[in-house]
Amino acid sequence: MRPGMVTSGLVTGGVPNRDSVPRTLMPGEFVLKRSAVNVIGRDTLNRMNAMGAGVMAKAPPVEPA
């Protein structure tokens, strides 16, 4: 299994600057553009994923604005 597939995180491999890494996603998962990852930061996104399994999973849903 390649990094970023099961445990979340950065996806590696493929051809640079092209959509070249196929993914099978589950309903409710969210994919970000590389530019968004660069702005938000990998460390922040890793912390968000870690929280999602605990604190954030128990939070009430937020209605879209």
N, CA, C and O atoms as CSV, one atom per row, in Angstrom:
chain,resi,resn,atom,element,x,y,z
A,1,MET,N,N,0.851,-1.184,0.000
A,1,MET,CA,C,0.000,0.000,0.000
A,1,MET,C,C,0.891,1.240,0.000
A,1,MET,O,O,1.829,1.336,0.792
A,2,ARG,N,N,0.604,2.162,-0.866
A,2,ARG,CA,C,1.410,3.379,-0.972
A,2,ARG,C,C,1.043,4.373,0.106
A,2,ARG,O,O,-0.082,4.347,0.605
A,3,PRO,N,N,1.977,5.264,0.485
A,3,PRO,CA,C,1.683,6.278,1.491
A,3,PRO,C,C,0.476,7.126,1.098
A,3,PRO,O,O,0.256,7.414,-0.079
A,4,GLY,N,N,-0.290,7.514,2.095
A,4,GLY,CA,C,-1.438,8.367,1.850
A,4,GLY,C,C,-2.680,7.625,1.421
A,4,GLY,O,O,-3.692,8.245,1.095
A,5,MET,N,N,-2.621,6.296,1.414
A,5,MET,CA,C,-3.763,5.528,0.936
A,5,MET,C,C,-4.741,5.166,2.056
A,5,MET,O,O,-5.930,5.470,1.952
A,6,VAL,N,N,-4.275,4.540,3.097
A,6,VAL,CA,C,-5.166,4.040,4.132
A,6,VAL,C,C,-5.137,4.917,5.376
A,6,VAL,O,O,-6.180,5.200,5.964
A,7,THR,N,N,-3.973,5.338,5.767
A,7,THR,CA,C,-3.836,6.053,7.028
A,7,THR,C,C,-3.941,7.559,6.864
A,7,THR,O,O,-3.780,8.288,7.843
A,8,SER,N,N,-4.199,8.038,5.692
A,8,SER,CA,C,-4.250,9.453,5.329
A,8,SER,C,C,-2.845,10.004,5.203
A,8,SER,O,O,-1.880,9.358,5.612
A,9,GLY,N,N,-2.726,11.182,4.646
A,9,GLY,CA,C,-1.423,11.801,4.502
A,9,GLY,C,C,-1.077,12.102,3.066
A,9,GLY,O,O,-1.898,11.964,2.159
A,10,LEU,N,N,0.145,12.512,2.885
A,10,LEU,CA,C,0.645,12.937,1.585
A,10,LEU,C,C,0.697,11.768,0.603
A,10,LEU,O,O,1.190,10.692,0.941
A,11,VAL,N,N,0.196,11.975,-0.594
A,11,VAL,CA,C,0.258,10.967,-1.659
A,11,VAL,C,C,1.530,11.188,-2.447
A,11,VAL,O,O,1.831,12.313,-2.847
A,12,THR,N,N,2.277,10.125,-2.672
A,12,THR,CA,C,3.528,10.220,-3.421
A,12,THR,C,C,3.437,9.369,-4.680
A,12,THR,O,O,2.503,8.585,-4.846
A,13,GLY,N,N,4.417,9.530,-5.563
A,13,GLY,CA,C,4.448,8.761,-6.803
A,13,GLY,C,C,3.753,9.509,-7.923
A,13,GLY,O,O,3.346,10.660,-7.763
A,14,GLY,N,N,3.626,8.852,-9.038
A,14,GLY,CA,C,2.948,9.459,-10.171
A,14,GLY,C,C,3.838,10.416,-10.940
A,14,GLY,O,O,5.043,10.498,-10.702
A,15,VAL,N,N,3.224,11.137,-11.868
A,15,VAL,CA,C,3.913,12.078,-12.734
A,15,VAL,C,C,3.688,13.485,-12.195
A,15,VAL,O,O,2.539,13.868,-11.974
A,16,PRO,N,N,4.743,14.270,-11.977
A,16,PRO,CA,C,4.563,15.626,-11.449
A,16,PRO,C,C,3.658,16.486,-12.338
A,16,PRO,O,O,3.683,16.372,-13.563
A,17,ASN,N,N,2.866,17.339,-11.703
A,17,ASN,CA,C,2.010,18.326,-12.379
A,17,ASN,C,C,0.925,17.709,-13.254
A,17,ASN,O,O,0.468,18.340,-14.207
A,18,ARG,N,N,0.509,16.481,-12.939
A,18,ARG,CA,C,-0.571,15.819,-13.678
A,18,ARG,C,C,-1.403,15.009,-12.704
A,18,ARG,O,O,-0.884,14.542,-11.690
A,19,ASP,N,N,-2.667,14.835,-12.986
A,19,ASP,CA,C,-3.496,13.902,-12.220
A,19,ASP,C,C,-3.124,12.499,-12.683
A,19,ASP,O,O,-3.684,11.992,-13.655
A,20,SER,N,N,-2.180,11.875,-11.986
A,20,SER,CA,C,-1.643,10.602,-12.463
A,20,SER,C,C,-1.649,9.501,-11.404
A,20,SER,O,O,-1.110,8.421,-11.646
A,21,VAL,N,N,-2.246,9.747,-10.239
A,21,VAL,CA,C,-2.300,8.734,-9.191
A,21,VAL,C,C,-3.766,8.417,-8.930
A,21,VAL,O,O,-4.453,9.194,-8.267
A,22,PRO,N,N,-4.263,7.282,-9.444
A,22,PRO,CA,C,-5.674,6.946,-9.239
A,22,PRO,C,C,-5.961,6.645,-7.770
A,22,PRO,O,O,-5.110,6.105,-7.063
A,23,ARG,N,N,-7.150,6.992,-7.321
A,23,ARG,CA,C,-7.563,6.765,-5.944
A,23,ARG,C,C,-8.993,6.244,-5.913
A,23,ARG,O,O,-9.824,6.625,-6.737
A,24,THR,N,N,-9.263,5.379,-4.967
A,24,THR,CA,C,-10.621,4.954,-4.669
A,24,THR,C,C,-10.978,5.580,-3.336
A,24,THR,O,O,-10.315,5.331,-2.329
A,25,LEU,N,N,-12.015,6.384,-3.328
A,25,LEU,CA,C,-12.390,7.122,-2.129
A,25,LEU,C,C,-13.713,6.614,-1.577
A,25,LEU,O,O,-14.532,6.041,-2.295
A,26,MET,N,N,-13.897,6.839,-0.288
A,26,MET,CA,C,-15.157,6.491,0.365
A,26,MET,C,C,-16.036,7.727,0.431
A,26,MET,O,O,-15.520,8.844,0.466
A,27,PRO,N,N,-17.361,7.554,0.450
A,27,PRO,CA,C,-18.244,8.702,0.612
A,27,PRO,C,C,-17.869,9.469,1.877
A,27,PRO,O,O,-17.586,8.872,2.916
A,28,GLY,N,N,-17.868,10.783,1.781
A,28,GLY,CA,C,-17.549,11.627,2.916
A,28,GLY,C,C,-16.095,12.045,2.999
A,28,GLY,O,O,-15.759,12.941,3.774
A,29,GLU,N,N,-15.222,11.418,2.218
A,29,GLU,CA,C,-13.821,11.827,2.215
A,29,GLU,C,C,-13.671,13.078,1.361
A,29,GLU,O,O,-14.496,13.360,0.492
A,30,PHE,N,N,-12.606,13.818,1.623
A,30,PHE,CA,C,-12.402,15.097,0.961
A,30,PHE,C,C,-10.996,15.143,0.392
A,30,PHE,O,O,-10.044,14.730,1.054
A,31,VAL,N,N,-10.859,15.637,-0.819
A,31,VAL,CA,C,-9.561,15.748,-1.493
A,31,VAL,C,C,-9.246,17.222,-1.692
A,31,VAL,O,O,-10.120,18.000,-2.076
A,32,LEU,N,N,-8.008,17.607,-1.433
A,32,LEU,CA,C,-7.571,18.994,-1.605
A,32,LEU,C,C,-6.599,19.113,-2.765
A,32,LEU,O,O,-5.848,18.184,-3.060
A,33,LYS,N,N,-6.623,20.264,-3.417
A,33,LYS,CA,C,-5.610,20.564,-4.429
A,33,LYS,C,C,-4.257,20.739,-3.757
A,33,LYS,O,O,-4.178,21.116,-2.588
A,34,ARG,N,N,-3.208,20.465,-4.495
A,34,ARG,CA,C,-1.851,20.645,-3.966
A,34,ARG,C,C,-1.635,22.080,-3.503
A,34,ARG,O,O,-0.973,22.307,-2.490
A,35,SER,N,N,-2.191,23.066,-4.238
A,35,SER,CA,C,-2.009,24.463,-3.846
A,35,SER,C,C,-2.645,24.737,-2.483
A,35,SER,O,O,-2.102,25.513,-1.696
A,36,ALA,N,N,-3.789,24.108,-2.194
A,36,ALA,CA,C,-4.424,24.278,-0.884
A,36,ALA,C,C,-3.579,23.627,0.202
A,36,ALA,O,O,-3.431,24.182,1.291
A,37,VAL,N,N,-3.028,22.461,-0.085
A,37,VAL,CA,C,-2.145,21.784,0.878
A,37,VAL,C,C,-0.941,22.663,1.184
A,37,VAL,O,O,-0.519,22.759,2.337
A,38,ASN,N,N,-0.389,23.301,0.167
A,38,ASN,CA,C,0.774,24.163,0.371
A,38,ASN,C,C,0.439,25.365,1.256
A,38,ASN,O,O,1.264,25.789,2.065
A,39,VAL,N,N,-0.766,25.912,1.104
A,39,VAL,CA,C,-1.167,27.069,1.913
A,39,VAL,C,C,-1.471,26.639,3.349
A,39,VAL,O,O,-1.011,27.275,4.297
A,40,ILE,N,N,-2.234,25.575,3.508
A,40,ILE,CA,C,-2.640,25.111,4.839
A,40,ILE,C,C,-1.458,24.492,5.575
A,40,ILE,O,O,-1.280,24.719,6.772
A,41,GLY,N,N,-0.656,23.715,4.864
A,41,GLY,CA,C,0.510,23.063,5.462
A,41,GLY,C,C,0.232,21.603,5.792
A,41,GLY,O,O,-0.832,21.260,6.306
A,42,ARG,N,N,1.196,20.758,5.491
A,42,ARG,CA,C,1.055,19.328,5.757
A,42,ARG,C,C,0.899,19.034,7.236
A,42,ARG,O,O,0.094,18.183,7.613
A,43,ASP,N,N,1.656,19.723,8.083
A,43,ASP,CA,C,1.561,19.475,9.523
A,43,ASP,C,C,0.150,19.753,10.038
A,43,ASP,O,O,-0.391,18.978,10.826
A,44,THR,N,N,-0.441,20.859,9.591
A,44,THR,CA,C,-1.802,21.195,10.010
A,44,THR,C,C,-2.780,20.137,9.533
A,44,THR,O,O,-3.649,19.715,10.297
A,45,LEU,N,N,-2.658,19.705,8.298
A,45,LEU,CA,C,-3.568,18.693,7.762
A,45,LEU,C,C,-3.384,17.359,8.481
A,45,LEU,O,O,-4.367,16.662,8.732
A,46,ASN,N,N,-2.160,16.991,8.813
A,46,ASN,CA,C,-1.928,15.758,9.572
A,46,ASN,C,C,-2.570,15.839,10.950
A,46,ASN,O,O,-3.140,14.858,11.426
A,47,ARG,N,N,-2.483,17.000,11.596
A,47,ARG,CA,C,-3.132,17.173,12.905
A,47,ARG,C,C,-4.648,17.095,12.767
A,47,ARG,O,O,-5.314,16.504,13.617
A,48,MET,N,N,-5.200,17.682,11.711
A,48,MET,CA,C,-6.643,17.612,11.485
A,48,MET,C,C,-7.095,16.167,11.294
A,48,MET,O,O,-8.116,15.763,11.850
A,49,ASN,N,N,-6.354,15.390,10.521
A,49,ASN,CA,C,-6.690,13.980,10.319
A,49,ASN,C,C,-6.625,13.215,11.628
A,49,ASN,O,O,-7.488,12.382,11.903
A,50,ALA,N,N,-5.616,13.487,12.433
A,50,ALA,CA,C,-5.483,12.811,13.720
A,50,ALA,C,C,-6.658,13.164,14.628
A,50,ALA,O,O,-7.183,12.298,15.327
A,51,MET,N,N,-7.069,14.421,14.621
A,51,MET,CA,C,-8.197,14.851,15.449
A,51,MET,C,C,-9.504,14.251,14.947
A,51,MET,O,O,-10.400,13.962,15.740
A,52,GLY,N,N,-9.615,14.064,13.657
A,52,GLY,CA,C,-10.847,13.545,13.073
A,52,GLY,C,C,-11.253,12.202,13.633
A,52,GLY,O,O,-12.441,11.886,13.690
A,53,ALA,N,N,-10.287,11.410,14.045
A,53,ALA,CA,C,-10.583,10.110,14.610
A,53,ALA,C,C,-11.024,10.218,16.060
A,53,ALA,O,O,-11.499,9.239,16.634
A,54,GLY,N,N,-10.876,11.375,16.652
A,54,GLY,CA,C,-11.222,11.537,18.063
A,54,GLY,C,C,-12.160,12.690,18.296
A,54,GLY,O,O,-13.375,12.544,18.161
A,55,VAL,N,N,-11.617,13.830,18.644
A,55,VAL,CA,C,-12.396,14.995,19.065
A,55,VAL,C,C,-13.378,15.452,17.997
A,55,VAL,O,O,-14.559,15.639,18.289
A,56,MET,N,N,-12.913,15.637,16.767
A,56,MET,CA,C,-13.786,16.185,15.732
A,56,MET,C,C,-14.892,15.211,15.342
A,56,MET,O,O,-15.974,15.636,14.936
A,57,ALA,N,N,-14.635,13.909,15.461
A,57,ALA,CA,C,-15.651,12.914,15.107
A,57,ALA,C,C,-16.844,12.987,16.053
A,57,ALA,O,O,-17.948,12.596,15.676
A,58,LYS,N,N,-16.645,13.479,17.268
A,58,LYS,CA,C,-17.712,13.565,18.260
A,58,LYS,C,C,-18.436,14.902,18.224
A,58,LYS,O,O,-19.456,15.072,18.892
A,59,ALA,N,N,-17.927,15.840,17.463
A,59,ALA,CA,C,-18.526,17.181,17.405
A,59,ALA,C,C,-19.821,17.143,16.595
A,59,ALA,O,O,-19.952,16.322,15.687
A,60,PRO,N,N,-20.771,18.013,16.907
A,60,PRO,CA,C,-21.994,18.063,16.109
A,60,PRO,C,C,-21.691,18.557,14.697
A,60,PRO,O,O,-20.750,19.325,14.499
A,61,PRO,N,N,-22.477,18.125,13.721
A,61,PRO,CA,C,-22.238,18.579,12.346
A,61,PRO,C,C,-22.418,20.081,12.211
A,61,PRO,O,O,-23.216,20.689,12.925
A,62,VAL,N,N,-21.676,20.668,11.298
A,62,VAL,CA,C,-21.751,22.106,11.029
A,62,VAL,C,C,-22.515,22.303,9.734
A,62,VAL,O,O,-22.190,21.700,8.712
A,63,GLU,N,N,-23.524,23.145,9.782
A,63,GLU,CA,C,-24.309,23.439,8.579
A,63,GLU,C,C,-23.521,24.368,7.666
A,63,GLU,O,O,-22.886,25.304,8.151
A,64,PRO,N,N,-23.546,24.132,6.348
A,64,PRO,CA,C,-22.845,25.038,5.417
A,64,PRO,C,C,-23.414,26.446,5.500
A,64,PRO,O,O,-24.599,26.640,5.770
A,65,ALA,N,N,-22.552,27.415,5.264
A,65,ALA,CA,C,-22.967,28.834,5.311
A,65,ALA,C,C,-23.770,29.198,4.096
A,65,ALA,O,O,-24.203,30.343,3.962
